[in-house]
């Protein structure tokens, strides 16, 4: 199923989508974590890009397993690639939580500033603290995902090109 498309192995095609989208999601998640003003305009876009990359990771790993049957064992690359989803999922969840909690904190702050509705004392401050903690966790998850993307890509490049380039041919 995840073997070839138009006569070419599907794996490198899907991998390039992950290699572009996941780092964009990483940068977007970090940006919305450290620049609260950008969340309103770009936050959901960063979450959507991260979600698209996360959905493509299992396609990349499945197509990689099919390619492995044709060309042989890629060494550490396959194992590192299988682990990538466990780095992308927390980043996606923290990015989503950050956007959700930020919207909620904004609404609570607006309500506590003088509308007729009752807001529990300190609710706005508690929501703001939750946003800060989730932003920190989103940055940590994003940095970890970035390191893993590099490790997967480096091992894949070495598996595909290491012996060809280093030998001078």
Protein Blocks (a to p, Z undefined) as FASTA:
>chain_A
ZZcgehiafklmmmmmmmmmmmmmmmmmmmmmmmmmlmmmmmmmmmmmmmmmmmmmmmmm
mmmmmmmmmnopehjmlmmmmmmmmmmmmmmmmmmmmmmmmmmmmmmmmmmnopabdcde
hklmmmmmmmmmmmmmmmmmmmmmmmmmmmmmmmmmmmmmmmmmmnoZZ
